[in-house]
Every structure is written in structure tokens, then in C-alpha cells.
Amino acid sequence: MKLGMIGLGKMGGNMVLRLLQGGHQVVGHDRSEAALQNIRDHGAQGTSDIDEFIAALGEPGSRAVWVMVPAGQITQSVIDDLAGRLSPGDIIIDGGNSNFKDTQRRAEELAHEGLHFVDVGTSGGIWGLKEGYAMMVGGPEEAVERLRPIFETLAPAADRGWGRMGPSGSGHYVKMVHNGIEYGMMQAYAEGFELMKAHQTFNLDMAQIAELWRHGSVVRSWLLDLTAEALKNSADFEQLSDYVADSGEGRWTIIDSIELGVPTPVITLATQMRFRSQQEVSYAGQMLSAMRRAFGGHAVKTLEVGKQEGLVPEVQAGEHPKAAAPENIPAVAAQAGSSEHSAAEQLGETGQQRVKGDE
């Protein structure tokens, strides 16, 4: 079938390439000429002109546009623009990490215009082009069924890795919880390896342990596979900041758990650790230091130099996933700032605040 894709970054661009491999026709739209040229080189049509983009999608009522842009106001702006250009019966797909409550609202608003709105929580990252994407789909059954050929091509296999979760908002809701769980898994691995590295008596080999755990262990996972690969290649993390971005899903998962009265202590603490990593200096820590000196007269440390951080650009569509391996970061760091997208967009931090229709 024919599909329009708005947003040709590391996710959207790679999804276009996988769709082309599956025999679909794709029209891409992006502000980056380099991103457009990348999909043209593989046989897709690409344009920076939105009117030309819409005109290339086919007959009104049968068109489908997949939006793969940063969550938040950017997504809202794109959907608002599309709503004024498309016709009843057309489908708008949001494959980003939008708040499920925003998705429910958008679906209701678009339904008044006769437009179908399908939310697709998409997982797979930069490996999706090769391995396929896991897709949690929400929206009207009729619209989802029309898009079946697309999902079957993007998924690891036609009969697995994707499915309709329920009505509008359900796809993004399940993806939100998925990412919350991901936060907890990543934090647990990081803490465990840090503890073993700190126990210097045994002089433990982190690479050996990670590789061992990949086989037969109850903690084996794809995240561990990636970690083991990095450690095997003698990845040196010293050049990395300990800043860990959060794209919003962890926060929203915690809020939902509070509203429902369902305890999620691991996800909550993992998200809080990300907040701590984002502080250059902790005011709470400074206060603790001051209090300890005040009541006990203890020695304290003064702040000499704040940490200096740069931004290593995101991996581009079509690049091999190995480009993201830790051992390749120093080579990429020299190009920092070359991307056309803002740091917040590349870090995935644009969706942290819920966007209301009147904002």
C-alpha cells in the first residue's frame, strides 16, 4: 500500500527503508534535505513541500499518514496541520511517545472531522530496520485493519510483534508502561554492574560476567546482549556523562500508578534516579553538606568546576546500529552540534509535559 511518513529521523527514516524493502510505496516529508535524499536513494519519494506531500498520497478518503516526530507540541502542530488538509476517511497515525491522554483527546477531536486516528507505541530503536519493530496499536478496528499490510511489514514477522491493544490511546498507554519497565530493568543492570566493579577484592571481569549471564541466566535479555557487546569491545565509559534523559513515559507511568493506587516502587525509583542524573549540582546534596557541618563541624568540599557536557548527535536513519556502540562515541563526539535537530529532540525530552489543545 501507499503511506506518507512525516519525520525521517533515526526511527521514521529506518521505518521507511523497511517498508520499501517490503514492497510498499512511501512518500516522505521532513525539513532535512539530507533525510529526504536518504529515502530517495532507496526508492521513496521525498519532499519538503507539505502540499506536494499530500498530493502524492492518493485519493482523499483512502490516504494514510504516519507521524514520527518528537512528542509534545511538535506532534500537536503536525496533527493540527494535517487535520486541515486531509479528508474524511483518511488516517493519521502517531507512532511517537505521546501521552495516552493527549491521544484520547486528539482521537475525539479528529473523529468530529471524519478522520481516523491510530496510535502506535513503537519499540525497536535503531535495530528495528534489521530486526523489526514491536508495535502496540490503538484505534478503530476498521482503520487498524486497513493498515495491516504496513504493520505486518514493520513487525519482526507478519504474525507476531504487533497487535491492536484496544481503542484510541491504548497503544500509547501500553508503550508507556513498557518504557517504565525498561527504566527499571536498565537501572537494575547499571546498579548491579557498578556494585561488582566497586568490589575490587575479586577484580571481576565485567565483560566476562555479562557474556556469561546471556546464556541460561534468568536475567538474560536484549538489553544485556547490548551491554555484553559493549563490554566485550572494551568500551570505556569515562568519556560519557552520567546524564540520562527521560522522555516522559516513566513520569506518566508513575502518575497513572498513583491515580489507580497501584504500587510501582521500582519504576518510580528508576525514574527518580534519572532526575538526579540530570542535575549538574544537587541543591539537596548541598543542603545536606551544610547541615552536617553545622551540627557536627565536619569538613566539607567546595565546588570547584561544574561538569562540562557536550552532545553526541543521534544516529541517523540508514546507519548501522553499531554506530551507537559506546566504543564509537569518541569518533562521533567531534561532530557534535552538526545535527539539524535540537538537543531536546535528540535526547527525546520534548514529550515530558502534557500538551493541551489551547497551548
Order of alpha helices (4+ residues) and beta strands (2+ residues): beta-alpha-beta-alpha-beta-alpha-beta-alpha-beta-alpha-beta-alpha-beta-alpha-alpha-beta-alpha-alpha-alpha-alpha-alpha-alpha-alpha-alpha
